Amino acid sequence: MKQKALFIAAAAVLLVAFGVGAWVYKSRQTDEPAQTPDPVYSQLIRMHSPTLGKPDAKVQIVEFIDPACEACAAFYPLVKKIIAINPDEIRLVMRYAPFHKGASAVVAVLEATKKQDKFWPALEALLASQPDWTQHHTAQVSRVWKHLEGLGLDLEQVRSDMGAPQIARAVAQDLADARALKINKTPSFFVNGQLLTNFGYEPLKAMVEQALASPQP
């Protein structure tokens, strides 16, 4: 009988302890915000994003680009100029924001050229010839092919690869990230995770120089 009483008492103590523990755990969940990765950083760089430069470069420039955007074509040589000044310390990450009609198909072409390691020359060729294949703010993918000749591409393979489901997913992911980051124009730039709010070559150059001059975190 005595043992039975002790068992009941011990059980009661355990129940009380469990209740107190559960209350404390619940209180901590309510009072302390969950520790989650920085959502902005995860939305800026994806595994599929084309990159130029060293992965451990001190300065990371993320550019949201629409290949049919006139400002993107005009600005690209200026971005290359900034990188050329400090080639080992700057990495460019390219993201897609194909806002122009028909631009998603051109992005699919560019993504397909990655499979043949020709993304950057293909991008430069299409930006340089943009007035020919973009008319009235509409991209005409049928007119891009002649501008990719001479780059050593298997264009038939590019035509086949551009319809791959993973390319459609990559474009959709970039558009979703652009919306989440409130990107509504191109080009848009982030330097080490910070949005360039005052658009222009000099503001971008100054922002990069400040990042280069800052101590390593």
JONOR-V523262 format. One record per residue. N is the residue number from 1. PSI is psi in whole degrees, -180 to 180 (NA if undefined). OMEGA is omega in radians with two decimals (NA if undefined). BURIAL is + if it has 16 or more other C-alpha atoms within 10 Angstrom, else -. Layout:
BEGIN
N & PSI & OMEGA & BURIAL
N & PSI & OMEGA & BURIAL
END
This chain:
BEGIN
1 & -41 & 3.14 & -
2 & -41 & 3.12 & -
3 & -38 & 3.13 & -
4 & -41 & 3.14 & -
5 & -41 & 3.11 & -
6 & -40 & 3.13 & -
7 & -43 & 3.14 & -
8 & -42 & 3.14 & -
9 & -42 & 3.14 & -
10 & -40 & 3.12 & -
11 & -40 & 3.13 & -
12 & -41 & 3.13 & -
13 & -42 & 3.14 & -
14 & -40 & 3.12 & -
15 & -43 & 3.12 & -
16 & -45 & -3.13 & -
17 & -41 & 3.12 & -
18 & -41 & -3.14 & -
19 & -43 & 3.12 & -
20 & -43 & 3.14 & -
21 & -43 & 3.14 & -
22 & -40 & 3.13 & -
23 & -43 & 3.14 & -
24 & -44 & -3.14 & -
25 & -43 & -3.13 & -
26 & -39 & 3.14 & -
27 & -41 & 3.14 & -
28 & -37 & 3.10 & -
29 & -36 & -3.11 & -
30 & -42 & -3.01 & -
31 & -29 & -3.04 & -
32 & 121 & 3.13 & -
33 & 146 & 3.13 & -
34 & 143 & 3.11 & -
35 & 109 & -3.11 & -
36 & 156 & 3.09 & -
37 & 154 & 3.12 & -
38 & 114 & -3.07 & -
39 & -31 & -3.12 & -
40 & -45 & -3.11 & -
41 & -43 & -3.12 & -
42 & -26 & 3.12 & -
43 & -11 & -3.11 & +
44 & -39 & -3.05 & +
45 & 126 & 3.10 & +
46 & 160 & -3.09 & +
47 & -31 & -3.08 & -
48 & -7 & -3.02 & +
49 & 129 & 3.04 & +
50 & 139 & -3.12 & +
51 & 152 & 3.11 & +
52 & 117 & -3.12 & -
53 & 177 & -3.08 & -
54 & 138 & 3.13 & -
55 & -30 & -3.11 & -
56 & 21 & 3.13 & -
57 & 146 & -3.09 & -
58 & -36 & -3.09 & +
59 & 128 & 3.10 & +
60 & 116 & 3.05 & +
61 & 122 & 3.05 & +
62 & 123 & -3.12 & +
63 & 126 & 2.98 & +
64 & 121 & -2.98 & +
65 & 147 & 2.96 & +
66 & 116 & -3.08 & +
67 & -19 & 3.12 & +
68 & 5 & -3.10 & +
69 & 125 & -3.12 & +
70 & -42 & -3.13 & +
71 & -35 & 3.11 & -
72 & -43 & 3.13 & +
73 & -40 & -3.12 & +
74 & -33 & -3.03 & -
75 & -24 & -3.03 & -
76 & -45 & 3.10 & +
77 & -30 & 3.11 & -
78 & -37 & 3.07 & +
79 & -43 & 3.10 & +
80 & -35 & 3.12 & -
81 & -43 & 3.11 & -
82 & -43 & -3.13 & +
83 & -39 & -3.09 & +
84 & -29 & 3.13 & -
85 & -37 & -3.14 & -
86 & 69 & -2.98 & -
87 & -30 & -3.09 & -
88 & -5 & -3.04 & -
89 & 0 & -3.10 & +
90 & 134 & 3.06 & +
91 & 132 & 3.12 & +
92 & 128 & 3.08 & +
93 & 123 & -3.07 & +
94 & 128 & 3.06 & +
95 & 153 & -3.08 & +
96 & 137 & 2.99 & +
97 & 71 & -3.06 & +
98 & 81 & -3.09 & +
99 & -26 & 3.14 & +
100 & 149 & 3.09 & +
101 & 130 & 3.12 & -
102 & -8 & -3.06 & +
103 & -27 & 3.14 & +
104 & -36 & 3.11 & +
105 & -37 & 3.11 & +
106 & -39 & 3.06 & +
107 & -41 & 3.11 & +
108 & -38 & 3.07 & +
109 & -47 & -3.14 & +
110 & -42 & 3.11 & +
111 & -38 & 3.13 & +
112 & -32 & 3.13 & +
113 & -20 & 3.09 & +
114 & -34 & -3.12 & +
115 & -20 & 3.11 & -
116 & 16 & 3.12 & -
117 & 40 & -3.12 & -
118 & 21 & -3.06 & +
119 & -51 & -3.01 & +
120 & -45 & 3.06 & -
121 & -34 & 3.09 & -
122 & -43 & 3.12 & +
123 & -47 & -3.12 & +
124 & -39 & 3.13 & +
125 & -40 & -3.12 & +
126 & -36 & 3.08 & +
127 & -39 & -3.13 & +
128 & -30 & -3.10 & -
129 & 14 & -3.04 & +
130 & -42 & -3.12 & +
131 & -24 & -3.11 & +
132 & -38 & -3.05 & -
133 & -2 & 3.03 & +
134 & 115 & -3.12 & +
135 & 133 & -3.12 & -
136 & 42 & 3.10 & -
137 & 24 & 3.11 & +
138 & 127 & 3.12 & -
139 & 136 & 3.12 & +
140 & 97 & -3.02 & +
141 & -26 & -3.13 & +
142 & -19 & -3.09 & -
143 & -2 & -3.08 & -
144 & -23 & -2.94 & +
145 & -41 & -3.11 & -
146 & -25 & -3.13 & -
147 & -7 & 3.09 & +
148 & -5 & 3.10 & +
149 & 146 & 3.12 & -
150 & 2 & 3.13 & -
151 & 1 & -3.11 & -
152 & 21 & -3.14 & -
153 & 145 & 2.92 & +
154 & 97 & -3.00 & -
155 & -30 & 3.07 & +
156 & -38 & 3.10 & -
157 & -37 & 3.09 & -
158 & -45 & 3.11 & +
159 & -38 & 3.12 & -
160 & -43 & -3.06 & -
161 & -28 & -3.04 & +
162 & -17 & 3.10 & +
163 & 7 & -3.10 & -
164 & 140 & -3.12 & -
165 & -35 & -3.11 & -
166 & -28 & 3.09 & -
167 & -43 & 3.08 & +
168 & -39 & 3.12 & +
169 & -39 & -3.14 & -
170 & -44 & 3.13 & +
171 & -43 & 3.12 & +
172 & -39 & 3.13 & +
173 & -43 & 3.14 & +
174 & -41 & 3.11 & +
175 & -40 & 3.11 & +
176 & -41 & 3.11 & -
177 & -39 & 3.10 & +
178 & -43 & 3.11 & +
179 & -44 & -3.12 & -
180 & -34 & 3.14 & -
181 & 4 & 3.10 & -
182 & 36 & 3.05 & -
183 & 120 & -3.14 & +
184 & 8 & 3.08 & -
185 & 158 & 3.12 & -
186 & 149 & -0.10 & +
187 & 150 & 3.01 & +
188 & 139 & -3.03 & +
189 & 143 & 2.94 & +
190 & 134 & 3.08 & +
191 & 114 & -3.06 & +
192 & 44 & 3.05 & +
193 & -6 & -3.11 & +
194 & 131 & -3.13 & -
195 & 135 & 3.01 & +
196 & 108 & -3.05 & -
197 & -29 & 3.13 & -
198 & 90 & -2.96 & -
199 & 141 & 3.08 & -
200 & 163 & -3.12 & -
201 & -49 & -3.09 & -
202 & -45 & 3.07 & -
203 & -40 & 3.11 & -
204 & -45 & 3.12 & +
205 & -43 & 3.13 & +
206 & -39 & -3.14 & -
207 & -40 & 3.10 & +
208 & -43 & 3.13 & +
209 & -39 & 3.10 & -
210 & -41 & 3.12 & -
211 & -37 & 3.11 & +
212 & -36 & -3.10 & +
213 & -19 & -3.08 & -
214 & 150 & 3.12 & -
215 & 152 & 3.09 & -
216 & 139 & 3.13 & -
217 & NA & NA & -
END
